[in-house]
Amino acid sequence: MIAYVTVGADDIARAKAFYSAFLPALGYGLKEGSEGLSYRLPVQPGQSVLWPDFYVKKPFDGRPALAGNGAMVAFEAGSQSQVRDLHAAALAAGGEDEGQPGFRAAYGPKFYVGYLRDPQGNKIALFSSNPEEPGRDG
């Protein structure tokens, strides 16, 4: 099980604007600290921790943050319209388009996805596989 994912950012304020444009809509709460941003899903009393947490921090070694070539973090949305809305919000908050929301021939018929780069260049996917919605073939 993945417990957390961390991406590096040199400009935490720009990263906050980007990630806060869509993560709260997916249920993530934000805690800011001296080391950066911590996005977590809420835990109700008596409930087990929901993983993974998502952190945005300056690199601990003090060198510039670099996006991983081939690395990507995907967040699941509840619907195709939410993917479109959150993709647009993330673009408006400083993201870069890496692929407009839609179906991809290489993936399953219900996999609807949009791709972005955050202000640091980290690749992000927003997707929905909602079985109640129409698929690629109809």
C-alpha positions in Angstrom: 0.0 0.0 0.0 1.3 3.5 -0.8 1.2 5.6 2.3 2.2 9.0 0.8 3.5 10.6 -2.3 5.8 13.7 -2.3 6.6 16.0 -5.1 9.2 18.8 -5.0 8.5 22.4 -5.5 10.7 25.5 -5.5 7.8 27.9 -5.2 5.4 26.6 -2.5 2.9 29.5 -3.0 2.5 28.6 -6.8 2.2 25.0 -5.9 -0.4 25.7 -3.3 -2.5 27.7 -5.9 -2.3 24.8 -8.3 -3.0 21.9 -6.0 -5.7 23.8 -4.0 -7.5 24.4 -7.3 -8.6 20.7 -7.4 -7.5 18.6 -4.4 -10.1 20.1 -2.0 -12.9 19.1 -4.5 -11.6 15.5 -4.3 -11.9 15.6 -0.5 -8.4 16.5 0.5 -7.7 18.9 3.4 -4.7 21.1 3.5 -2.2 21.6 6.3 0.6 24.0 5.8 3.8 23.8 7.7 7.4 25.1 7.6 8.4 22.2 5.3 5.6 22.7 2.8 2.0 21.5 2.1 0.3 18.3 3.3 -2.9 17.2 1.6 -4.8 14.5 3.4 -8.2 12.8 3.2 -10.3 13.4 6.3 -10.5 10.6 8.9 -13.6 10.3 11.0 -13.4 9.1 14.7 -12.9 5.3 14.7 -12.1 5.2 11.0 -8.8 3.9 9.7 -6.4 6.3 8.1 -7.1 6.9 4.4 -4.0 6.6 2.2 -2.1 8.0 0.4 -1.3 11.5 1.7 0.1 13.9 -0.8 2.9 16.3 0.1 4.5 19.2 -1.7 7.8 20.3 -0.3 11.1 21.9 -1.1 13.8 19.2 -1.6 15.5 18.3 1.6 18.9 18.4 0.0 18.5 22.2 -0.8 18.9 21.7 -4.5 16.3 22.7 -7.1 13.2 20.6 -7.4 13.1 18.5 -10.6 10.1 16.7 -12.1 10.7 13.0 -12.6 10.8 11.9 -16.2 8.2 9.2 -16.5 6.8 9.9 -13.0 3.1 10.8 -12.6 0.6 11.1 -9.8 -3.1 10.3 -10.6 -6.1 11.5 -8.7 -9.5 9.9 -9.1 -12.5 12.1 -9.6 -16.1 11.1 -9.3 -17.2 11.8 -12.8 -16.2 12.9 -16.3 -17.6 16.4 -15.7 -15.5 16.7 -12.5 -12.4 15.7 -14.5 -13.1 18.5 -17.0 -13.9 21.0 -14.3 -10.9 20.3 -12.2 -8.6 20.1 -15.2 -9.8 23.6 -16.2 -9.4 24.9 -12.6 -5.9 23.6 -12.4 -4.9 25.2 -15.7 -6.4 28.5 -14.5 -4.2 28.1 -11.3 -0.9 27.9 -13.2 -0.9 24.4 -14.6 0.1 23.4 -18.1 -2.0 21.1 -20.3 -0.5 17.7 -21.1 -3.6 16.3 -22.6 -7.2 17.5 -22.6 -9.8 15.4 -20.8 -11.2 12.5 -22.8 -10.9 8.8 -23.6 -7.7 7.3 -24.8 -7.6 4.4 -27.2 -4.9 2.7 -25.2 -6.9 2.5 -22.0 -10.2 0.8 -21.0 -13.5 2.0 -22.4 -14.5 3.7 -19.2 -11.2 5.4 -18.3 -11.7 9.1 -18.8 -8.5 11.2 -18.1 -6.9 14.6 -18.4 -3.2 15.3 -17.9 -1.5 18.4 -16.5 1.9 19.6 -15.3 2.1 21.5 -12.1 4.1 24.8 -12.0 7.3 22.8 -11.2 6.7 20.3 -14.1 5.4 17.3 -12.2 2.9 15.4 -14.3 -0.6 14.9 -12.8 -3.5 12.9 -14.1 -7.2 13.5 -13.2 -9.3 10.5 -14.1 -12.7 8.9 -13.7 -13.8 5.3 -14.4 -17.4 5.8 -13.2 -19.3 2.7 -14.4 -22.6 4.8 -14.4 -21.3 7.1 -17.2 -21.0 6.4 -20.9 -17.8 4.9 -22.1 -15.6 5.5 -25.1 -17.7 3.4 -27.4 -21.1 4.9 -26.6 
